[in-house]
Amino acid sequence: MVCDFYDEGLEFQENLLSKYYNKYGHEVMIITSTYENVFDFYESRGETGVERIYKDKYGSQIVKRNYSYNLLNKIRFFSSLKEYVESFKPDVIYFHSFLPDLLTVKKYVNEHGVKLVVDLHMDYINSAHNWLSLNVLHKIIRKSLYKYVEKDIHKLFVVADSVKDFVNNIYSISVDKMELLPLGADTDLIDDLKKVNSRDKVREKYSIKENDIVIFCGGKLNPLKKIDLAIETYRKFNNSNLKLIVVGESSATHEEYYNKLKALSKDRVDIIFTGWLNKNDVYSHLLASDIGFFPSSQSILWQQAIASGIPLVVGLLREDESVDYLNCKGALTIHKCSDVNLEAFYVSLGELINNKRLLMDKKQAAIDTGTELLCWNRLIHKTLT
């Protein structure tokens, strides 16, 4: 695999691919940057680690390399990628996004009959935020890159419907050339945590009673997520059997926003800030919850929550955004961006809080969605056929 960032403590797609490829007996090498901190990576602060080679906890060989060429943190080539590919002799080369190093492996793919797989995550929300990015980086540079390697790509995956729309419109790639590969969840870990009663342990830690309803929200605590709206909506309920868990933290850039969230919650012991959690603890807190509440901006937490068996109340950032693929069983209550407001969320949450039968039905829908759509024991084989 080739990707710009890898941290085995997180729950990115690369991590799950590493875990489940190894589970089924495949050898894995991951070529990635020397970034060690996800906030440094997202904010393009420059590579913060050192070059090294090691095995992650799943058994994959991780090769952290500096970039041999880096233009504005947008056009980057890894050093020595060709040599590592030739020594590893892969049967499948898996790229996360249209990275320039596709040019590096093109000849090897053709000469050795290797399957080249690319998955895409970009959409109108996380990409192309300005004219230069849209019209130069995507429509010229990366589109030209795709055209050059188009015939070499065995499978082209998109992780969501929004990605499919973006790629179709911006790259002029027909929909029938793409295949949906959702950002799944670590269902093996969920099963393991259930066996050790992690739900009860988390609830005991925070003195949460069995009949309390716990609402989960969080992620990267920045204004885009509108966690302030989640807290304000929650505060509108006058119910002693409710708890709100806020998981995550803010980067230094959004320290002021984090202080705002804490100020909104300062007089409420039923609003629990956990800080940044490792993935085991994230899943444990999800299993201890009953409803996921994400007022804005999709993240992997949505899939993790659904696979953990909790229904979601969510808000969308764009009117043309779609998460219908995640709502195939009816586990979500979806608010279009024009309907993202306190009163609308209060009604949706209230329906779940006050109707036990509806809440149980939505929980079952979440479990079914996790089993059929988000389980990596199924998804992993799609990448290899």
Secondary structure as UniProt FT lines:
FT   TURN            8..9
FT   HELIX           13..23
FT   TURN            24..25
FT   STRAND          29..32
FT   HELIX           38..42
FT   TURN            43..44
FT   STRAND          52..55
FT   TURN            57..58
FT   STRAND          61..64
FT   STRAND          67..71
FT   TURN            72..74
FT   STRAND          75..78
FT   TURN            79..80
FT   HELIX           81..88
FT   STRAND          92..96
FT   TURN            100..101
FT   HELIX           102..112
FT   STRAND          115..120
FT   TURN            124..126
FT   HELIX           131..132
FT   HELIX           133..142
FT   HELIX           143..149
FT   HELIX           150..152
FT   STRAND          153..158
FT   HELIX           161..171
FT   HELIX           175..177
FT   STRAND          178..180
FT   HELIX           187..195
FT   TURN            196..197
FT   HELIX           198..205
FT   TURN            206..207
FT   TURN            210..211
FT   STRAND          213..220
FT   HELIX           223..225
FT   HELIX           227..235
FT   TURN            240..241
FT   STRAND          242..249
FT   HELIX           252..254
FT   HELIX           255..265
FT   TURN            266..267
FT   TURN            269..270
FT   STRAND          271..275
FT   HELIX           279..287
FT   STRAND          291..294
FT   HELIX           300..307
FT   TURN            308..309
FT   STRAND          312..315
FT   TURN            319..320
FT   HELIX           324..327
FT   TURN            328..329
FT   STRAND          332..335
FT   HELIX           337..339
FT   HELIX           342..354
FT   HELIX           356..373
FT   HELIX           376..382
FT   TURN            383..384
//
